[in-house]
Amino acid sequence: MNIATLPAVSTDTLRDAILSHLAYSFGKTPEAAQIEDWRMALSFAIRDRMVARWFEATRRTYEAEAKRVYYLSMEFLIGRLLEDGIVNLRLQEQARAALYDLGLDYDAVLADEPDAALGNGGLGRLAACFLESLSTLSCPAMGYGIRYEHGLFRQSFHDGRQVEAPETWLLQRHAWEFERPEARYRIGFGGQVRESGGRAVWTPEEEVDAEAFDTPIAGWQGHWVNTLRLWSAKAVHPFDLTSFNRGDFAAAAAPEALARTISRVLYPDDTTEQGKELRLKQEFFFTAAALRDILRRFDSEYDDLGRLPEKVAIQLNDTHPAIAGPELVRILHDERGIDFDTAMTLAQGTLNYTNHTLLPEALESWHEGVFGKLLPRHLQIVDRIDDAHARAHPSRGFSMRADHQVRMGELSFVMANRVNGVSALHTGLMKETVFAELNALHPEKIVNQTNGVTPRRWLLSCNPGLSELITDTIGDGWVADLERLREIEPEVEDAGWRDRFAAAKRANKATLSDWLGETQGLQVDPEAMFDIQIKRMHEYKRQHLNILEAIAHWQEIKDAPDAGWVPRIKIFAGKAAPGYAFAKDIIRLINDVSRVVNADQATREALQVAFLPNYNVTLAERLIPAADLSEQISTAGKEASGTGNMKFALNGAPTIGTLDGANVEIREHVGAENFFLFGMTAPEVTARREVEAHARQAIEADPRLARALEAVGSGVFSPDEPDRYAHIVENLSGHDYFLVASDFTDYWRAQREVDSAYADRDRWTRMAALNTARSGWFSSDRTIRGYMDDIWGAKSL
Ligand code: OX2
């Protein structure tokens, strides 16, 4: 097939393609078809348009003998794919018209697609944005991950408490994957290591097969299509016939059940404690399968493994695939017979590692007992790597093997050619803290690549109103070159243009307000300020700081209901790890506050609070375009980067935030006058913790804070159980590790500045528009170019 000869897609061709898939792929007449059938038929019609480009991308990569990039990630939070495909192939008008001709509502068909929630939060969503940018930049690349049967749990609330239900995206039909039964690798665990002929031979005790499922990922305009390859675990012998014949049907199915456990569920922990054996199995499972696949492809093109670093760049998305280091050395040394030091050097030239957090509880380490039981040969190799590294740097006494643990961050660092942080502040802190010792030994290794987000999903497709205004103003070049948003800046001085900008925001708010009314039973005035905090629930992200400020605000409004308050609705959404009790209590507190505050007739014009259930990519796409204010209020030094912060700024929502993660760079870009800064800096945070009774002091100094805490502690929001939140109050007045109390006063001040800025609507619009105009740097295209140049040495084809 030649893409040059592909017919242009008219509404008629697309409609015929949909009808043809409906009949021949799904066996339905239009009369009998359900919305899912239509959604599948449309998806197949769109997918067809990607396939030729997909083949072509592969062909060109082989032809150019190009270096390939492999992105190994435990999580890919891709969300819905149909609209992504339609937008990137520029078929929106045709698709809408074709469905209209068929008597269908475009938005309803798109909304039928389940969210592929194969990730927890920022780390997984970043991986998804990166895949799209890699394709947009026509960089030969492939993502490798796990095809979880159950993605991140569904969240609902019972009496305000989070309840988790399994996520079942695969129960609905999914249009985007191609099963590859031929791409199958046997992965072993446990067993013994023997010496044979001077070589170590690992004989695993347990084995499963990894089978590939491929999803094509089209870049902007569909010029290039890369692959996301997800591994599904299958039993080596799916069925135990002996047991079956004996009549023991449960035992007969046991091998399959056991194997499938590996790719059954995504661990629902985001930057919190892990360390379960099954997790290590999952990590080795997908990493080992990916490496085999990578080497098979390499072998088909080259016959000299010495060229591996020249032709292959592997990115480890956090330490989850860190076992790639020892596994690659094992393959090269044990299986391919390369001497150990050379094997190690080749692996080190090929692998790179991204660190996404400095939180100590999220830094992976495995007890050598667990590690050695599951991966006996790898434990030996880790020790040899450690020895080799120690020998090369004898003066330092550094080891990745302290306290009977295998420390995956240190292992990744040593095995990587480049190590990167995800914002300037985070990279600096990495050098000073977790990797200070290793950085001294290898000062060239650590580089920064500030995160970014794909403008196709996070502006063009989620915010059509604003996108249209931008395109009307400067043409559509910004979609592939987001820094061109700067060209709208002169228009910000034009009152007529500002009105159009404000109208686009206002329309998004009206749409959200209708949706809140229909689905959540919330009546919200679109004129009110939409103040939004959406992200995983975590103490360091400080949703409790936000709700305490809301409580204090509510109390002041009650004191003087007619004081001309700026109406606000505070919207929260986010999931808590099921085992993270404190985070779940914060959810419940917010729900309790919401119930009491929203029922208060005296204040409800001025303040409402809502916690929306089941936060996911689709909900983010709905909320962000309608936001006025972006809450990015983590304790400084704790949020490695953040990416939601970038999406809000891009969509014209100024930030109220601390100097943390990428907030620092956002503020530099949009201008300090268009950013509501508050709170301690990272060094101040460290110093403050040294102050004895810092929390108590802060509370004594701020009567508003004291009164808000008093209300929480005395059961104002939980009258049926007055001491429900006693432990939260105790935490915040005592240890308060995340310094909620110490940052409260300044947060309150900044919020009042927000109020006065919002009251002057024209001033606000100007700030909002400047946020959009100056956020172009936060495109993931810019980030990926940085990785290509500084880390991978990869080229666009
Ligand atoms: C997150 C970080 O918490 C967040 O700050 C960052 O923006 C995102 O990764 C993408 O870099 N799990 N999730 C993260 O880190 C880990 C570990």
Residues whose N, C-alpha, C, O or C-beta is under 5 A from the ligand:
A	BS01	OX2	G122 L123 L126 D270 T271 D318 H356 T357 A362 V422 E639 A640 S641 G642 T643
